[in-house]
Amino acid sequence: MTHTASAHTASAHTTTAPLRVTLLVGSNRHGRFGPVVADWLLDHLRAHDDLEPEVVDVARTDLPTTLARTPEATAALAEITPKLAGADAFVVLTPEYNHSFPAGLKNVIDWHFTEWRAKPVGLVSYGGLAGGLRAVEHLRQVFAELHAVTVRDTVSFHNAGQSFGDGGRLRDPSGPDAAAKAMLDQVVWWGRALREAKEKRPYDDVRDA
């Protein structure tokens, strides 16, 4: 009876506890626009009762592209990896560079594997006419290979520089705010569902079957 009650309590906690979500800011270009969009996105993450956000900023990492575990790489991973491993879900913010996402973002992704597994990923993009959507579609393929689940709805800013005014405030927030809510609600649904499923059966059991 005690075991049943304990299991029920754990299940209830899994269902109701906020999700730890890591926002991965993917731009590292000089003079980047990413922090403007990231600040707007963080406001939405912090306002969502079901989410507890933290940030990994690609521009603030120092990971070699050789994937060699140098002392510098080890120090950088000590800061980054716990934020990815401890997350229940991710939101990835990407610009579009030459019809795809930045090399620095891919490097951070490639330094990790199990940290992404069986977790949902929401995708937010910005750019010119295409709004970064080509970068988003490429990221879907990458995260599928890593056993992550990208949610269907995205947020994209077309001609992003014109969408935000002084102080980083959106000129017309109605559309982006609605898109962010839809995307984050899907991240929460998948995050809770996958967290509960992994408690009942570790994902390695499925992957190695």
MDAnalysis code that builds the backbone (N, CA, C; Angstrom):
import MDAnalysis as mda
import numpy as np

u = mda.Universe.empty(627, n_residues=209, atom_resindex=np.repeat(np.arange(209), 3), trajectory=True)
u.add_TopologyAttr("name", ["N", "CA", "C"] * 209)
u.add_TopologyAttr("resid", np.arange(1, 210))
u.add_TopologyAttr("resname", ["MET", "THR", "HIS", "THR", "ALA", "SER", "ALA", "HIS", "THR", "ALA", "SER", "ALA", "HIS", "THR", "THR", "THR", "ALA", "PRO", "LEU", "ARG", "VAL", "THR", "LEU", "LEU", "VAL", "GLY", "SER", "ASN", "ARG", "HIS", "GLY", "ARG", "PHE", "GLY", "PRO", "VAL", "VAL", "ALA", "ASP", "TRP", "LEU", "LEU", "ASP", "HIS", "LEU", "ARG", "ALA", "HIS", "ASP", "ASP", "LEU", "GLU", "PRO", "GLU", "VAL", "VAL", "ASP", "VAL", "ALA", "ARG", "THR", "ASP", "LEU", "PRO", "THR", "THR", "LEU", "ALA", "ARG", "THR", "PRO", "GLU", "ALA", "THR", "ALA", "ALA", "LEU", "ALA", "GLU", "ILE", "THR", "PRO", "LYS", "LEU", "ALA", "GLY", "ALA", "ASP", "ALA", "PHE", "VAL", "VAL", "LEU", "THR", "PRO", "GLU", "TYR", "ASN", "HIS", "SER", "PHE", "PRO", "ALA", "GLY", "LEU", "LYS", "ASN", "VAL", "ILE", "ASP", "TRP", "HIS", "PHE", "THR", "GLU", "TRP", "ARG", "ALA", "LYS", "PRO", "VAL", "GLY", "LEU", "VAL", "SER", "TYR", "GLY", "GLY", "LEU", "ALA", "GLY", "GLY", "LEU", "ARG", "ALA", "VAL", "GLU", "HIS", "LEU", "ARG", "GLN", "VAL", "PHE", "ALA", "GLU", "LEU", "HIS", "ALA", "VAL", "THR", "VAL", "ARG", "ASP", "THR", "VAL", "SER", "PHE", "HIS", "ASN", "ALA", "GLY", "GLN", "SER", "PHE", "GLY", "ASP", "GLY", "GLY", "ARG", "LEU", "ARG", "ASP", "PRO", "SER", "GLY", "PRO", "ASP", "ALA", "ALA", "ALA", "LYS", "ALA", "MET", "LEU", "ASP", "GLN", "VAL", "VAL", "TRP", "TRP", "GLY", "ARG", "ALA", "LEU", "ARG", "GLU", "ALA", "LYS", "GLU", "LYS", "ARG", "PRO", "TYR", "ASP", "ASP", "VAL", "ARG", "ASP", "ALA"])
u.atoms.positions = np.array([
    [0.836, -1.204, 0.000],
    [0.000, 0.000, 0.000],
    [0.870, 1.253, 0.000],
    [1.919, 1.214, 0.810],
    [2.842, 2.357, 0.864],
    [3.530, 2.551, -0.475],
    [3.934, 1.443, -1.112],
    [4.591, 1.524, -2.414],
    [3.663, 2.132, -3.457],
    [2.399, 1.725, -3.432],
    [1.426, 2.252, -4.384],
    [1.220, 3.742, -4.187],
    [1.107, 4.144, -2.911],
    [0.910, 5.572, -2.613],
    [2.120, 6.377, -3.042],
    [3.331, 5.815, -2.810],
    [4.551, 6.508, -3.199],
    [4.637, 6.664, -4.714],
    [4.277, 5.588, -5.429],
    [4.303, 5.654, -6.882],
    [3.290, 6.667, -7.400],
    [2.124, 6.712, -6.748],
    [1.100, 7.680, -7.159],
    [1.579, 9.105, -6.941],
    [2.266, 9.331, -5.789],
    [2.793, 10.670, -5.495],
    [3.840, 11.076, -6.521],
    [4.737, 10.145, -6.871],
    [5.761, 10.440, -7.872],
    [5.152, 10.745, -9.219],
    [4.111, 9.987, -9.589],
    [3.436, 10.221, -10.866],
    [2.762, 11.577, -10.884],
    [2.134, 11.949, -9.776],
    [1.474, 13.254, -9.700],
    [2.484, 14.380, -9.818],
    [3.661, 14.185, -9.199],
    [4.706, 15.205, -9.284],
    [5.198, 15.345, -10.722],
    [5.361, 14.219, -11.401],
    [5.790, 14.246, -12.797],
    [4.802, 15.006, -13.657],
    [3.547, 14.850, -13.359],
    [2.501, 15.472, -14.162],
    [2.415, 16.968, -13.920],
    [2.662, 17.395, -12.679],
    [2.397, 18.788, -12.322],
    [3.645, 19.649, -12.169],
    [4.788, 19.061, -11.907],
    [5.989, 19.864, -11.668],
    [6.367, 20.645, -12.918],
    [6.817, 21.896, -12.752],
    [7.248, 22.672, -13.927],
    [8.358, 21.964, -14.693],
    [8.403, 22.217, -15.969],
    [9.437, 21.651, -16.824],
    [10.656, 22.573, -16.835],
    [11.823, 21.969, -16.724],
    [13.046, 22.739, -16.876],
    [13.332, 22.847, -18.373],
    [13.340, 24.064, -18.875],
    [13.537, 24.277, -20.316],
    [14.795, 25.116, -20.527],
    [15.655, 24.647, -21.414],
    [16.874, 25.392, -21.745],
    [16.681, 26.095, -23.080],
    [16.849, 27.411, -23.050],
    [16.827, 28.212, -24.270],
    [18.241, 28.240, -24.841],
    [18.392, 27.720, -26.051],
    [19.685, 27.699, -26.732],
    [19.694, 28.812, -27.776],
    [20.486, 29.847, -27.515],
    [20.586, 30.996, -28.417],
    [21.681, 30.693, -29.433],
    [21.309, 30.571, -30.719],
    [22.198, 29.992, -31.707],
    [23.076, 30.936, -32.495],
    [22.908, 32.235, -32.345],
    [23.685, 33.178, -33.154],
    [24.993, 33.542, -32.462],
    [26.073, 33.609, -33.239],
    [27.347, 34.086, -32.677],
    [28.032, 35.089, -33.602],
    [27.265, 35.649, -34.515],
    [27.828, 36.621, -35.459],
    [28.036, 37.978, -34.783],
    [29.115, 38.684, -35.146],
    [29.360, 40.021, -34.616],
    [28.198, 40.944, -34.965],
    [27.730, 41.716, -33.988],
    [26.617, 42.617, -34.215],
    [25.281, 41.909, -34.335],
    [25.180, 40.713, -33.821],
    [23.998, 39.867, -33.983],
    [22.733, 40.511, -33.424],
    [21.611, 40.098, -34.011],
    [20.293, 40.564, -33.586],
    [19.661, 39.609, -32.579],
    [20.273, 38.432, -32.417],
    [19.698, 37.383, -31.593],
    [19.299, 37.776, -30.186],
    [20.120, 38.560, -29.443],
    [19.739, 38.896, -28.080],
    [18.413, 39.643, -27.971],
    [18.051, 40.412, -29.000],
    [16.761, 41.117, -28.980],
    [15.618, 40.105, -28.975],
    [15.702, 39.123, -29.868],
    [14.666, 38.099, -29.935],
    [14.709, 37.219, -28.691],
    [15.921, 36.916, -28.202],
    [16.055, 36.068, -27.018],
    [15.399, 36.707, -25.798],
    [15.561, 38.013, -25.627],
    [14.942, 38.697, -24.488],
    [13.419, 38.620, -24.572],
    [12.879, 38.816, -25.769],
    [11.428, 38.696, -25.955],
    [10.969, 37.276, -25.620],
    [11.731, 36.292, -26.091],
    [11.369, 34.896, -25.871],
    [11.473, 34.530, -24.397],
    [12.493, 35.016, -23.725],
    [12.645, 34.737, -22.298],
    [11.472, 35.281, -21.482],
    [10.953, 36.424, -21.872],
    [9.769, 36.959, -21.188],
    [8.617, 35.972, -21.259],
    [8.434, 35.334, -22.415],
    [7.361, 34.352, -22.569],
    [7.645, 33.087, -21.766],
    [8.892, 32.650, -21.758],
    [9.247, 31.455, -20.993],
    [9.040, 31.684, -19.498],
    [9.441, 32.838, -19.015],
    [9.313, 33.133, -17.584],
    [7.863, 33.338, -17.174],
    [7.043, 33.802, -18.108],
    [5.636, 34.037, -17.796],
    [4.806, 32.764, -17.828],
    [5.352, 31.699, -18.384],
    [4.620, 30.432, -18.502],
    [4.765, 29.655, -17.200],
    [3.658, 29.420, -16.508],
    [3.705, 28.777, -15.198],
    [4.296, 27.380, -15.222],
    [4.280, 26.723, -16.365],
    [4.739, 25.340, -16.459],
    [6.215, 25.215, -16.818],
    [6.928, 26.336, -16.907],
    [8.303, 26.302, -17.381],
    [9.253, 27.016, -16.419],
    [10.444, 26.441, -16.258],
    [11.531, 27.071, -15.506],
    [12.727, 27.191, -16.452],
    [12.964, 28.375, -17.017],
    [13.984, 28.501, -18.061],
    [15.388, 28.815, -17.553],
    [16.372, 28.383, -18.336],
    [17.732, 28.883, -18.233],
    [18.302, 28.955, -19.639],
    [19.477, 29.554, -19.793],
    [19.974, 29.919, -21.122],
    [21.351, 29.326, -21.371],
    [21.551, 28.831, -22.593],
    [22.880, 28.543, -23.131],
    [23.035, 29.402, -24.378],
    [24.034, 30.268, -24.381],
    [24.267, 31.194, -25.491],
    [25.518, 30.743, -26.248],
    [25.321, 30.372, -27.508],
    [26.431, 29.873, -28.316],
    [27.583, 30.874, -28.369],
    [27.264, 32.156, -28.405],
    [28.303, 33.175, -28.502],
    [29.182, 33.241, -27.256],
    [28.720, 32.667, -26.168],
    [29.477, 32.706, -24.913],
    [30.167, 31.371, -24.617],
    [30.148, 30.478, -25.582],
    [30.813, 29.197, -25.403],
    [32.185, 29.227, -26.062],
    [33.031, 28.303, -25.658],
    [34.384, 28.232, -26.217],
    [34.705, 26.777, -26.520],
    [33.945, 26.196, -27.450],
    [34.113, 24.799, -27.806],
    [34.821, 24.680, -29.154],
    [35.904, 23.901, -29.232],
    [36.597, 23.740, -30.513],
    [35.764, 22.931, -31.496],
    [35.923, 23.197, -32.769],
    [35.201, 22.435, -33.787],
    [35.829, 21.074, -34.040],
    [36.987, 20.827, -33.466],
    [37.630, 19.526, -33.621],
    [36.997, 18.457, -32.728],
    [36.131, 18.863, -31.822],
    [35.535, 17.969, -30.824],
    [36.600, 17.321, -29.942],
    [37.742, 17.999, -29.813],
    [38.817, 17.523, -28.938],
    [38.587, 18.031, -27.522],
    [38.761, 17.141, -26.539],
    [38.509, 17.533, -25.146],
    [39.755, 18.206, -24.560],
    [39.980, 19.399, -25.043],
    [41.054, 20.221, -24.508],
    [40.633, 20.748, -23.139],
    [41.565, 21.275, -22.353],
    [41.174, 21.885, -21.075],
    [40.130, 22.983, -21.259],
    [40.247, 23.753, -22.349],
    [39.269, 24.806, -22.607],
    [37.891, 24.214, -22.901],
    [37.854, 23.131, -23.676],
    [36.588, 22.478, -23.980],
    [35.966, 21.886, -22.725],
    [36.779, 21.270, -21.890],
    [36.280, 20.679, -20.642],
    [35.659, 21.743, -19.747],
    [36.307, 22.900, -19.672],
    [35.765, 23.993, -18.863],
    [34.452, 24.500, -19.435],
    [34.381, 24.621, -20.757],
    [33.150, 25.083, -21.394],
    [32.020, 24.080, -21.191],
    [32.315, 22.799, -21.324],
    [31.303, 21.755, -21.158],
    [30.784, 21.700, -19.724],
    [31.641, 22.004, -18.767],
    [31.207, 22.007, -17.373],
    [30.102, 23.034, -17.133],
    [30.091, 24.077, -17.942],
    [29.052, 25.110, -17.847],
    [27.827, 24.746, -18.671],
    [28.037, 24.161, -19.852],
    [26.942, 23.928, -20.797],
    [26.202, 22.621, -20.547],
    [26.946, 21.523, -20.408],
    [26.343, 20.194, -20.393],
    [25.304, 20.004, -19.288],
    [25.529, 20.463, -18.058],
    [24.492, 20.286, -17.034],
    [23.170, 20.966, -17.385],
    [23.238, 22.094, -18.089],
    [22.007, 22.785, -18.480],
    [21.241, 22.017, -19.539],
    [21.954, 21.255, -20.361],
    [21.292, 20.430, -21.374],
    [20.820, 19.115, -20.772],
    [21.674, 18.485, -19.976],
    [21.328, 17.194, -19.386],
    [20.157, 17.316, -18.428],
    [20.092, 18.405, -17.677],
    [19.037, 18.579, -16.686],
    [17.733, 19.091, -17.243],
    [17.714, 19.462, -18.504],
    [16.501, 20.024, -19.103],
    [15.486, 18.929, -19.416],
    [14.216, 19.273, -19.251],
    [13.124, 18.409, -19.718],
    [12.754, 18.744, -21.156],
    [13.137, 19.935, -21.611],
    [12.747, 20.403, -22.940],
    [13.701, 21.509, -23.364],
    [13.650, 21.834, -24.654],
    [14.514, 22.881, -25.203],
    [13.707, 23.815, -26.094],
    [14.147, 25.056, -26.149],
    [13.716, 25.988, -27.184],
    [14.987, 26.494, -27.848],
    [15.069, 26.336, -29.158],
    [16.262, 26.729, -29.905],
    [15.934, 27.956, -30.747],
    [16.712, 29.002, -30.552],
    [16.554, 30.243, -31.303],
    [17.654, 30.321, -32.347],
    [17.274, 30.403, -33.626],
    [18.286, 30.413, -34.682],
    [18.041, 31.504, -35.708],
    [19.098, 32.155, -36.169],
    [19.006, 32.957, -37.388],
    [19.205, 32.044, -38.588],
    [19.147, 32.615, -39.771],
    [19.432, 31.853, -40.985],
    [20.659, 32.446, -41.661],
    [21.727, 31.647, -41.724],
    [22.943, 32.061, -42.413],
    [23.080, 31.216, -43.684],
    [23.026, 31.832, -44.831],
    [23.210, 31.117, -46.103],
    [22.294, 29.892, -46.220],
    [21.004, 30.137, -45.950],
    [19.954, 29.115, -46.098],
    [20.038, 27.990, -45.059],
    [20.754, 28.201, -43.951],
    [20.792, 27.170, -42.915],
    [21.083, 27.837, -41.573],
    [21.353, 27.012, -40.567],
    [21.594, 27.546, -39.223],
    [23.097, 27.681, -38.989],
    [23.517, 28.443, -37.981],
    [24.932, 28.755, -37.788],
    [25.786, 27.544, -37.419],
    [27.028, 27.588, -37.857],
    [27.977, 26.515, -37.535],
    [28.210, 26.408, -36.035],
    [28.220, 27.537, -35.341],
    [28.433, 27.506, -33.892],
    [27.326, 26.756, -33.176],
    [26.091, 26.892, -33.645],
    [24.962, 26.160, -33.065],
    [25.133, 24.664, -33.303],
    [25.506, 24.296, -34.533],
    [25.719, 22.873, -34.842],
    [26.836, 22.298, -33.989],
    [27.852, 23.093, -33.716],
    [28.971, 22.613, -32.908],
    [28.523, 22.275, -31.488],
    [27.735, 23.157, -30.880],
    [27.226, 22.882, -29.532],
    [26.347, 21.631, -29.543],
    [25.503, 21.508, -30.565],
    [24.650, 20.319, -30.676],
    [25.507, 19.063, -30.788],
    [26.536, 19.102, -31.639],
    [27.345, 17.915, -31.911],
    [28.208, 17.486, -30.731],
    [28.502, 18.387, -29.824],
    [29.270, 18.032, -28.639],
    [28.455, 17.177, -27.669],
    [27.159, 17.048, -27.905],
    [26.268, 16.326, -26.996],
    [25.439, 15.307, -27.768],
    [24.943, 14.304, -27.052],
    [24.084, 13.308, -27.692],
    [22.953, 12.873, -26.767],
    [23.296, 12.178, -25.685],
    [22.236, 11.686, -24.792],
    [21.445, 12.824, -24.169],
    [22.043, 13.994, -24.082],
    [21.353, 15.136, -23.458],
    [20.089, 15.541, -24.208],
    [20.029, 15.253, -25.519],
    [18.865, 15.641, -26.324],
    [17.783, 14.559, -26.349],
    [18.146, 13.367, -25.995],
    [17.335, 12.187, -26.294],
    [15.961, 12.202, -25.611],
    [14.919, 11.936, -26.415],
    [13.542, 11.802, -25.926],
    [13.069, 13.047, -25.177],
    [13.435, 14.207, -25.719],
    [12.979, 15.479, -25.162],
    [12.414, 16.337, -26.295],
    [11.440, 17.201, -26.001],
    [10.881, 18.055, -27.045],
    [11.742, 19.284, -27.300],
    [11.674, 19.754, -28.535],
    [12.420, 20.950, -28.951],
    [11.465, 21.897, -29.662],
    [11.319, 23.110, -29.147],
    [10.598, 24.164, -29.842],
    [11.586, 25.000, -30.631],
    [11.178, 25.457, -31.808],
    [12.087, 26.164, -32.709],
    [11.578, 27.571, -32.993],
    [12.466, 28.538, -32.803],
    [12.157, 29.952, -33.057],
    [13.238, 30.476, -33.992],
    [12.834, 31.207, -35.030],
    [13.800, 31.671, -36.028],
    [13.542, 33.119, -36.402],
    [14.570, 33.718, -36.979],
    [14.431, 35.084, -37.480],
    [15.349, 35.261, -38.675],
    [14.995, 36.220, -39.520],
    [15.799, 36.474, -40.711],
    [15.157, 37.516, -41.577],
    [15.396, 37.410, -42.893],
    [14.826, 38.344, -43.854],
    [13.475, 37.865, -44.330],
    [13.316, 37.758, -45.652],
    [12.020, 37.370, -46.210],
    [11.590, 35.983, -45.753],
    [12.541, 35.060, -45.609],
    [12.207, 33.678, -45.240],
    [12.008, 33.499, -43.739],
    [12.399, 34.471, -42.934],
    [12.177, 34.387, -41.497],
    [12.939, 33.267, -40.806],
    [13.978, 32.748, -41.453],
    [14.757, 31.684, -40.846],
    [14.140, 30.305, -40.959],
    [13.079, 30.151, -41.738],
    [12.367, 28.875, -41.784],
    [13.179, 27.761, -42.436],
    [14.088, 28.110, -43.338],
    [14.940, 27.063, -43.921],
    [15.896, 26.498, -42.875],
    [16.370, 27.359, -41.991],
    [17.212, 26.890, -40.888],
    [16.434, 25.955, -39.975],
    [15.181, 26.289, -39.719],
    [14.330, 25.455, -38.866],
    [14.160, 24.059, -39.456],
    [13.897, 23.986, -40.761],
    [13.691, 22.669, -41.379],
    [14.961, 21.825, -41.334],
    [16.122, 22.447, -41.436],
    [17.369, 21.703, -41.317],
    [17.563, 21.199, -39.880],
    [17.191, 22.030, -38.910],
    [17.326, 21.620, -37.509],
    [16.413, 20.441, -37.186],
    [15.255, 20.382, -37.811],
    [14.358, 19.238, -37.562],
    [15.059, 17.926, -37.916],
    [15.791, 17.907, -39.009],
    [16.498, 16.693, -39.413],
    [17.597, 16.333, -38.412],
    [18.305, 17.349, -37.936],
    [19.387, 17.110, -36.983],
    [18.836, 16.537, -35.679],
    [17.772, 17.143, -35.148],
    [17.240, 16.677, -33.871],
    [16.543, 15.327, -33.989],
    [16.002, 15.016, -35.152],
    [15.448, 13.673, -35.353],
    [16.539, 12.618, -35.215],
    [17.713, 12.896, -35.758],
    [18.836, 11.967, -35.652],
    [19.271, 11.787, -34.201],
    [19.060, 12.811, -33.385],
    [19.459, 12.772, -31.975],
    [18.349, 12.247, -31.073],
    [17.283, 11.705, -31.660],
    [16.169, 11.121, -30.903],
    [15.392, 12.168, -30.120],
    [15.446, 13.416, -30.544],
    [14.626, 14.462, -29.942],
    [13.344, 14.627, -30.757],
    [12.353, 15.313, -30.172],
    [11.049, 15.499, -30.812],
    [10.827, 16.989, -31.033],
    [10.889, 17.445, -32.278],
    [10.592, 18.852, -32.546],
    [9.083, 19.033, -32.637],
    [8.560, 20.062, -31.975],
    [7.122, 20.288, -31.993],
    [6.719, 20.929, -33.317],
    [5.462, 20.796, -33.654],
    [4.991, 21.187, -34.978],
    [5.039, 22.701, -35.187],
    [4.485, 23.478, -34.250],
    [4.383, 24.928, -34.437],
    [5.706, 25.611, -34.120],
    [6.018, 26.633, -34.901],
    [7.232, 27.412, -34.692],
    [6.868, 28.885, -34.557],
    [7.864, 29.677, -34.199],
    [7.744, 31.136, -34.204],
    [8.806, 31.656, -35.151],
    [8.437, 32.498, -36.100],
    [9.418, 33.033, -37.036],
    [9.191, 34.528, -37.228],
    [10.288, 35.246, -37.328],
    [10.252, 36.693, -37.534],
    [10.821, 37.007, -38.912],
    [9.961, 37.421, -39.812],
    [10.367, 37.818, -41.154],
    [10.744, 39.302, -41.129],
    [11.859, 39.631, -41.767],
    [12.378, 41.005, -41.683],
    [12.447, 41.440, -40.218],
    [13.168, 40.647, -39.450],
    [13.147, 40.781, -37.995],
    [13.533, 42.175, -37.514],
    [14.502, 42.799, -38.193],
    [14.936, 44.115, -37.759],
    [13.849, 45.160, -37.790],
    [12.875, 44.977, -38.680],
    [11.766, 45.917, -38.773],
    [10.618, 45.572, -37.827],
    [10.647, 44.350, -37.288],
    [9.555, 43.912, -36.407],
    [9.684, 44.482, -35.004],
    [10.926, 44.795, -34.608],
    [11.179, 45.304, -33.267],
    [11.534, 46.780, -33.331],
    [10.979, 47.530, -32.400],
    [11.276, 48.953, -32.321],
    [12.313, 49.242, -31.256],
    [12.333, 50.484, -30.792],
    [13.275, 50.893, -29.755],
    [13.027, 50.092, -28.479],
    [14.120, 49.754, -27.802],
    [14.002, 49.015, -26.553],
    [13.683, 47.545, -26.751],
    [13.776, 47.062, -27.987],
    [13.523, 45.654, -28.245],
    [12.078, 45.240, -28.132],
    [11.158, 46.193, -28.264],
    [9.728, 45.881, -28.156],
    [9.146, 45.664, -29.544],
    [8.291, 44.660, -29.649],
    [7.647, 44.381, -30.930],
    [6.692, 45.505, -31.312],
    [6.702, 45.851, -32.578],
    [5.782, 46.888, -33.053],
    [4.339, 46.371, -33.035],
    [4.157, 45.111, -33.405],
    [2.839, 44.483, -33.372],
    [2.994, 43.100, -32.744],
    [2.779, 42.966, -31.434],
    [3.065, 41.702, -30.753],
    [1.987, 40.634, -30.905],
    [0.837, 40.960, -31.463],
    [-0.293, 40.034, -31.439],
    [0.021, 38.701, -32.117],
    [0.565, 38.750, -33.322],
    [0.875, 37.515, -34.037],
    [1.970, 36.706, -33.369],
    [3.135, 37.298, -33.089],
    [4.205, 36.554, -32.425],
    [3.813, 36.028, -31.047],
    [3.058, 36.818, -30.284],
    [2.641, 36.352, -28.955],
    [1.758, 35.113, -29.062],
    [0.832, 35.106, -30.027],
    [-0.039, 33.950, -30.219],
    [0.769, 32.740, -30.683],
    [1.733, 32.969, -31.573],
    [2.569, 31.875, -32.066],
    [3.425, 31.296, -30.940],
    [3.958, 32.162, -30.083],
    [4.772, 31.691, -28.965],
    [3.945, 30.854, -27.998],
    [2.723, 31.282, -27.731],
    [1.859, 30.514, -26.829],
    [1.573, 29.126, -27.392],
    [1.251, 29.057, -28.683],
    [0.957, 27.766, -29.303],
    [2.177, 26.850, -29.245],
    [3.344, 27.386, -29.566],
    [4.555, 26.584, -29.561],
    [4.899, 26.102, -28.159],
    [4.839, 27.001, -27.172],
    [5.209, 26.624, -25.811],
    [4.204, 25.657, -25.201],
    [2.936, 25.796, -25.529],
    [1.946, 24.835, -25.034],
    [2.249, 23.431, -25.565],
    [2.706, 23.345, -26.805],
    [3.082, 22.045, -27.368],
    [4.350, 21.501, -26.698],
    [5.309, 22.380, -26.433],
    [6.520, 21.964, -25.721],
    [6.163, 21.399, -24.347],
    [5.249, 22.059, -23.650],
    [4.831, 21.586, -22.326],
    [4.144, 20.234, -22.421],
    [3.247, 20.083, -23.393],
    [2.523, 18.802, -23.525],
    [3.510, 17.665, -23.766],
    [4.394, 17.864, -24.748],
    [5.360, 16.822, -25.062],
    [6.353, 16.618, -23.917],
    [6.742, 17.696, -23.265],
    [7.677, 17.569, -22.155],
    [7.115, 16.741, -21.023],
    [5.872, 16.990, -20.668],
    [5.243, 16.209, -19.600],
    [5.059, 14.756, -20.030],
    [4.575, 14.560, -21.269],
    [4.313, 13.203, -21.750],
    [5.601, 12.381, -21.794],
    [6.673, 12.969, -22.292],
    [7.926, 12.235, -22.410],
    [8.577, 12.025, -21.052],
    [8.474, 12.989, -20.161],
    [9.043, 12.812, -18.819],
    [8.345, 11.669, -18.090],
    [7.032, 11.639, -18.177],
    [6.281, 10.560, -17.534],
    [6.594, 9.210, -18.176],
    [6.682, 9.175, -19.507],
    [6.977, 7.916, -20.202],
    [8.351, 7.381, -19.818],
    [9.342, 8.271, -19.695],
    [10.699, 7.824, -19.361],
    [10.794, 7.307, -17.935],
    [9.918, 7.799, -17.037],
    [9.893, 7.261, -15.688],
    [9.380, 5.828, -15.682],
    [8.434, 5.532, -16.572],
    [7.865, 4.189, -16.637],
    [8.781, 3.225, -17.388],
    [9.447, 3.740, -18.420],
    [10.362, 2.898, -19.185],
    [11.462, 3.778, -19.756],
    [12.700, 3.592, -19.318],
    [13.803, 4.409, -19.834],
    [13.886, 4.329, -21.355],
    [14.218, 5.441, -21.970],
    [14.237, 5.465, -23.429],
    [15.290, 4.527, -24.009],
    [16.354, 4.254, -23.285],
    [17.370, 3.319, -23.767],
    [16.775, 1.955, -24.060],
    [15.730, 1.569, -23.318],
    [15.081, 0.267, -23.551],
    [14.473, 0.218, -24.946],
    [13.948, 1.364, -25.410],
    [13.338, 1.446, -26.730],
    [14.423, 1.504, -27.799],
    [15.399, 2.362, -27.577],
    [16.454, 2.604, -28.565],
    [17.251, 1.340, -28.848],
    [17.464, 0.528, -27.814],
    [18.306, -0.647, -27.963],
    [17.521, -1.925, -28.240],
    [16.193, -1.792, -28.386],
    [15.362, -2.987, -28.576],
    [15.671, -3.643, -29.915],
])
